[in-house]
Amino acid sequence: MNDLFLTEEQIMLRDMVRDFAANEVAPVAEELDRDSRFPEEIVTKMVDLGLMGIPIPEQYGGAGMDHVAYATAVYEMGKVCASTAITIAAHTSLGTTPILLVGNEEQKKKYLPPLASGETIGAFGLTEPEAGSDAGATKTTAVLHGNEWVINGGKIFTTNAGVAGILTITAVVIEDGEQKGIGAFIIETDNPGLRIGPAEKKMGWKASDTRQLFFEDLRIAKDNLLGSPKEGFKTFLKTLTGGRISVGALSVGTAEGAYEAALKYSHEREAFGKQIHKFQSVGFKLANMATDIEAAKLLVYQAAKRYDRGENTIKEAAMAKLFASETAVRTTTEAIQVFGGYGYIKDYPVERYFRDAKVLTIGEGTSEVQRLVILREILKSIDKGTSAA
């Protein structure tokens, strides 16, 4: 983020994360990707720096900073290693935020401190084989038996699942044979009714942990329901709104990392007796990359600011995520073009940025879903007689 938008405290955080990313993460990013290895040692160091609870209130063990600061941290990490950045984002925005948003005080005091400190990693189970973009088609069920919920079903594409100590998941709530809506539940991963699948073999984000979850007569206390069953669907929609801001920030970081590599290479590489950035065909690519990245930053910043003010941020978060993720795909593609044949070789970083970028247009709601969300919101504003922009 530009210094113009950051407070002194946020700049200090940004500089700390930037230095950490450059000195601790960058040297091993290629190795982590090559070996598909979760960066346990890096996460341990991030825990020590307090990076796993940036926007969590101090009373629950977090840093008590805002989402502008949090987005800045994810953005800085994303410039170096998307896998490490998404580990932070999935833990904070998805694993921890639902408890902060709708948990009662007892749940917050029990679960937030270990999550905010990073002592425990969090994950969020939403997507199912038949409930991706249509999250309301959830098949997982939670049936109330006395003072326990019995959960059956499963989730896919759950980031951090294999390293998490606490899961937040969604399930159809059934009481006395009646469906009460989609609820959100807290599950500790040492529960014997939980089975966690092997790590997925992915095209990108290879050093992040992504797995399936299976619930087989999993029993949890009645008190592990987050909020009301009627509010469960709204809970994960609110969760996704904040998550889209963090994915937007990660997208900007991914794009900027690829752009900076391409810019540097365009000064080093010569063709026909001159540096390749002096050719208009390459120079215009760099100009377009820089412009798109700056616009994406502004959208992410606007969404984070509105979120921090407690305003309705559904449209702004969707716009930020949509534009930033598609910017990441365009920028990484063009970065490879600047590198030419070398861009297709694993010895050069843009190949990794390219693979890491594509999932940004899919996770946290596809680009198509973001456009539907934006359309719905601007049509609402027209119906209310207010500005659509």
C-alpha positions in Angstrom: 0.0 0.0 0.0 1.1 3.5 -0.7 2.4 5.5 2.4 -0.3 8.1 1.6 -3.0 5.7 3.0 -1.1 4.3 6.0 -0.7 5.5 9.5 2.7 5.4 11.2 1.8 2.2 13.0 0.7 0.6 9.8 3.9 1.6 8.0 5.9 0.0 10.8 4.0 -3.2 10.4 4.4 -3.0 6.6 8.2 -2.5 6.9 8.5 -5.4 9.4 6.6 -7.8 7.2 8.5 -6.6 4.1 11.9 -7.2 5.8 10.7 -10.6 7.1 9.4 -11.7 3.7 12.7 -10.6 2.0 15.1 -12.1 4.6 13.2 -15.2 5.8 10.7 -16.2 3.1 12.2 -15.2 -0.2 15.3 -17.4 0.2 13.2 -20.6 0.6 10.1 -19.8 -1.5 11.2 -21.7 -4.5 12.2 -24.7 -2.4 8.9 -24.7 -0.6 7.0 -24.6 -3.9 9.2 -27.3 -5.5 8.8 -29.7 -2.5 5.2 -28.8 -1.8 6.2 -28.4 1.8 4.2 -26.5 4.4 6.5 -23.8 5.8 6.3 -24.8 9.5 9.5 -22.9 10.5 8.3 -19.7 8.8 4.8 -20.0 10.5 6.6 -20.4 13.9 8.5 -17.2 13.2 5.4 -15.4 12.1 3.7 -16.4 15.3 6.6 -14.9 17.3 6.1 -11.6 15.3 2.3 -11.6 16.0 1.3 -11.9 12.4 -1.4 -14.5 13.0 -3.7 -12.2 14.9 -3.3 -8.7 13.4 -7.0 -7.6 13.3 -8.0 -9.5 16.4 -8.8 -7.3 19.4 -6.2 -7.1 22.1 -8.6 -8.4 24.7 -8.6 -11.7 22.9 -4.8 -11.8 22.5 -4.5 -10.2 19.1 -2.6 -7.1 17.9 -5.8 -5.0 17.8 -5.0 -3.5 14.4 -7.4 -2.9 11.6 -8.0 -4.5 8.2 -5.9 -1.9 6.4 -2.9 -3.2 8.4 -3.9 -6.8 7.9 -4.4 -6.4 4.1 -1.0 -4.7 4.0 0.7 -7.6 5.7 -0.9 -10.1 3.3 0.0 -8.0 0.3 3.7 -7.7 1.4 3.9 -11.5 2.0 2.1 -12.2 -1.3 4.9 -10.4 -3.2 7.3 -13.1 -2.1 5.3 -16.3 -1.5 1.6 -16.7 -2.1 1.5 -20.0 -0.2 2.7 -18.3 3.0 0.4 -15.4 2.5 -2.7 -17.6 2.0 -1.7 -19.5 5.2 -2.0 -16.2 7.1 -5.2 -15.2 5.3 -7.1 -18.5 5.7 -6.2 -18.7 9.4 -7.2 -15.1 10.1 -10.1 -14.3 7.7 -11.7 -17.7 7.6 -10.6 -19.7 10.6 -10.8 -17.0 13.2 -13.2 -14.3 11.9 -16.5 -16.3 12.2 -15.8 -16.8 16.0 -15.1 -13.1 16.3 -18.2 -12.1 14.3 -20.9 -14.2 16.0 -19.3 -16.1 18.8 -20.7 -15.5 22.3 -18.3 -14.2 24.9 -17.6 -17.7 26.3 -16.7 -19.0 22.8 -14.5 -15.9 22.1 -12.6 -16.3 25.4 -12.0 -20.0 24.8 -11.0 -20.0 21.2 -9.8 -16.6 20.1 -6.7 -16.3 22.3 -4.9 -19.4 21.0 -5.9 -18.5 17.4 -4.9 -14.8 17.7 -1.5 -15.8 19.2 -0.9 -18.4 16.5 -0.6 -21.2 19.1 -3.4 -22.8 17.2 -4.0 -22.5 13.5 -7.5 -22.1 12.2 -9.3 -23.3 9.1 -12.8 -22.8 7.6 -14.8 -25.6 5.9 -17.4 -24.3 3.5 -17.0 -25.9 0.1 -18.5 -29.3 -0.7 -18.5 -31.4 -3.9 -22.0 -30.2 -4.7 -21.8 -26.8 -2.9 -19.2 -24.6 -4.4 -20.4 -21.4 -5.9 -23.9 -22.5 -4.7 -22.9 -22.5 -1.0 -26.5 -22.8 0.0 -26.6 -26.3 -1.4 -24.7 -27.6 1.7 -25.3 -31.4 2.3 -23.3 -31.7 5.6 -25.8 -32.1 8.4 -25.7 -31.4 12.1 -28.5 -33.2 14.0 -29.2 -32.3 17.6 -29.3 -35.3 19.9 -29.8 -34.2 23.5 -26.9 -31.9 24.4 -24.8 -32.8 21.4 -24.7 -32.2 17.6 -23.9 -35.2 15.5 -22.3 -34.1 12.2 -22.1 -36.1 9.0 -20.8 -35.1 5.6 -17.6 -33.5 4.4 -15.8 -30.5 3.0 -13.3 -30.0 0.2 -10.5 -27.5 -0.6 -10.0 -26.6 3.0 -6.9 -24.5 3.4 -4.8 -25.2 6.6 -6.9 -28.3 7.3 -3.9 -30.5 8.0 -2.2 -28.1 10.4 -5.3 -26.6 12.1 -6.3 -27.1 15.7 -9.7 -25.5 15.3 -12.1 -25.6 12.4 -15.2 -23.6 11.7 -17.6 -25.4 9.4 -21.1 -25.0 8.0 -23.8 -27.6 8.1 -27.6 -27.9 7.8 -29.1 -27.7 11.3 -31.7 -30.4 12.0 -33.7 -30.3 15.3 -36.7 -32.6 15.9 -36.5 -33.7 12.3 -36.8 -30.1 11.0 -34.3 -28.2 9.0 -33.5 -24.9 10.8 -31.1 -23.4 8.3 -27.4 -23.5 7.8 -25.4 -23.2 11.0 -21.7 -22.6 11.7 -20.0 -24.8 14.2 -16.6 -25.0 16.0 -14.7 -28.3 15.8 -11.4 -29.1 17.5 -9.4 -31.3 15.1 -8.6 -34.0 17.7 -12.2 -35.0 17.6 -12.4 -38.8 16.8 -15.3 -38.2 14.4 -13.1 -36.1 12.1 -11.0 -37.6 9.3 -8.7 -35.4 7.4 -7.6 -36.4 3.9 -4.2 -36.3 2.3 -2.8 -33.0 1.0 -4.1 -32.1 -2.4 -1.6 -31.9 -5.3 -2.2 -28.4 -6.7 -0.9 -26.4 -9.6 -0.1 -23.4 -7.4 0.0 -22.5 -3.7 1.9 -25.7 -3.4 3.4 -24.9 0.0 0.0 -24.2 1.5 -2.0 -27.0 3.1 -5.3 -28.0 1.3 -7.3 -31.1 2.2 -10.7 -32.8 2.4 -12.5 -33.1 5.7 -14.8 -36.0 6.5 -17.3 -36.0 9.4 -18.4 -39.4 10.5 -20.9 -39.2 13.4 -18.7 -36.4 14.7 -20.1 -35.3 18.1 -19.6 -31.8 19.5 -21.3 -30.0 22.4 -24.5 -28.1 21.8 -22.6 -25.0 22.8 -20.3 -25.3 19.8 -22.9 -23.8 17.5 -21.9 -20.3 16.5 -24.9 -17.9 16.9 -28.3 -18.9 15.7 -29.0 -21.4 12.9 -31.0 -18.8 11.1 -27.9 -16.6 11.1 -25.5 -19.3 9.9 -25.7 -18.4 6.2 -25.2 -14.7 6.9 -22.2 -15.6 9.1 -20.3 -17.2 6.3 -21.3 -14.5 3.8 -19.9 -11.9 6.3 -16.8 -14.1 6.6 -16.4 -14.3 2.8 -16.6 -10.5 2.6 -13.6 -10.0 4.8 -11.9 -12.9 3.1 -12.3 -11.3 -0.3 -10.4 -8.3 0.9 -7.5 -10.4 2.0 -7.5 -12.4 -1.2 -7.6 -9.1 -3.1 -4.5 -8.0 -1.1 -2.8 -11.3 -1.9 -3.7 -10.9 -5.5 -2.1 -7.4 -5.6 1.0 -8.8 -4.0 1.3 -11.7 -6.4 0.9 -9.3 -9.4 3.5 -6.9 -8.0 6.0 -9.7 -7.3 5.7 -10.8 -11.0 5.8 -7.2 -12.3 8.9 -6.3 -10.3 10.7 -9.4 -11.6 9.7 -8.5 -15.2 10.8 -4.9 -14.8 14.2 -6.0 -13.4 14.6 -8.5 -16.2 13.7 -5.9 -18.9 16.7 -3.9 -17.8 19.0 -6.8 -17.8 18.0 -8.5 -21.0 19.2 -7.1 -24.4 17.9 -7.7 -27.9 19.0 -6.1 -31.1 21.6 -4.2 -29.2 19.3 -2.5 -26.5 17.5 -3.3 -23.3 14.2 -4.8 -24.1 12.2 -2.3 -22.0 13.1 0.2 -24.7 11.0 -1.7 -27.2 7.4 -0.3 -27.1 6.0 -3.8 -27.2 7.6 -4.6 -23.9 7.4 -1.1 -22.4 3.6 -0.9 -22.9 3.3 -4.3 -21.1 5.1 -2.8 -18.1 3.0 0.3 -18.2 -0.2 -1.7 -18.3 1.0 -3.9 -15.4 1.9 -0.9 -13.2 -1.5 0.8 -13.9 -3.6 -2.3 -13.2 -1.6 -3.0 -9.9 -2.1 0.6 -8.7 -5.9 0.5 -9.5 -6.2 -2.9 -7.7 -4.4 -1.5 -4.6 -6.9 1.4 -4.4 -9.8 -1.0 -4.6 -8.4 -3.2 -1.9 -7.6 -0.2 0.3 -11.1 1.3 -0.2 -12.7 -2.0 0.8 -10.5 -2.4 3.9 -11.2 1.2 5.0 -15.0 0.7 4.6 -14.8 -2.6 6.4 -12.9 -1.0 9.3 -15.6 1.7 9.6 -18.3 -1.0 9.9 -19.9 0.0 6.6 -21.6 -2.4 4.2 -18.6 -3.6 2.1 -20.1 -6.5 0.1 -19.8 -4.6 -3.2 -16.4 -3.1 -2.6 -14.9 -6.4 -1.4 -16.3 -8.2 -4.4 -14.9 -5.5 -6.7 -11.5 -5.6 -5.0 -11.3 -9.3 -5.2 -12.5 -9.5 -8.8 -10.3 -6.8 -10.2 -7.2 -7.7 -8.2 -7.4 -11.4 -8.9 -7.8 -10.9 -12.7 -5.0 -8.3 -12.5 -2.8 -11.0 -11.0 -3.6 -13.4 -13.8 -3.0 -10.8 -16.5 0.2 -9.5 -14.9 1.8 -12.9 -14.4 0.9 -13.9 -17.9 2.5 -10.8 -19.3 5.5 -11.2 -17.0 6.2 -14.6 -18.6 5.9 -12.9 -22.0 8.5 -10.3 -21.0 10.9 -13.1 -19.9 10.2 -15.0 -23.1 11.3 -18.7 -23.1 13.0 -18.2 -19.7 9.6 -17.3 -18.2 8.6 -20.9 -18.8 11.5 -22.3 -16.9 11.3 -23.0 -13.2 14.6 -21.4 -12.5 12.9 -18.0 -12.9 10.2 -16.8 -10.4 7.5 -15.7 -12.8 6.6 -19.3 -13.6 5.7 -19.8 -9.9 3.8 -16.5 -9.8 1.8 -17.5 -12.9 0.8 -20.8 -11.3 -0.1 -19.1 -8.0 -2.2 -16.5 -9.7 -5.0 -18.6 -11.3 -6.6 -19.9 -8.1 -7.1 -16.3 -7.0 -10.0 -16.0 -9.6 -11.6 -19.2 -8.1 -11.2 -19.2 -4.3 -13.4 -17.0 -2.1 -15.9 -17.0 -4.9 -15.1 -17.2 -8.6 -14.9 -14.1 -10.8 -18.4 -15.1 -12.1 -19.8 -15.0 -8.6 -18.1 -11.7 -7.8 -19.8 -10.2 -10.9 -23.2 -11.5 -9.7 -22.6 -10.0 -6.2 -21.6 -6.7 -7.7 -24.6 -6.7 -10.0 -27.0 -7.5 -7.1 -25.5 -4.7 -5.0 -25.7 -2.0 -7.7 -29.2 -3.0 -8.6 -30.2 -2.7 -4.9 -28.7 0.8 -4.9 -30.8 1.8 -7.9 -33.9 0.4 -6.3 -33.2 2.6 -3.3 -32.6 5.6 -5.5 -29.0 6.0 -4.6 -25.8 6.1 -6.6 -24.8 2.8 -8.2 -21.1 3.6 -7.9 
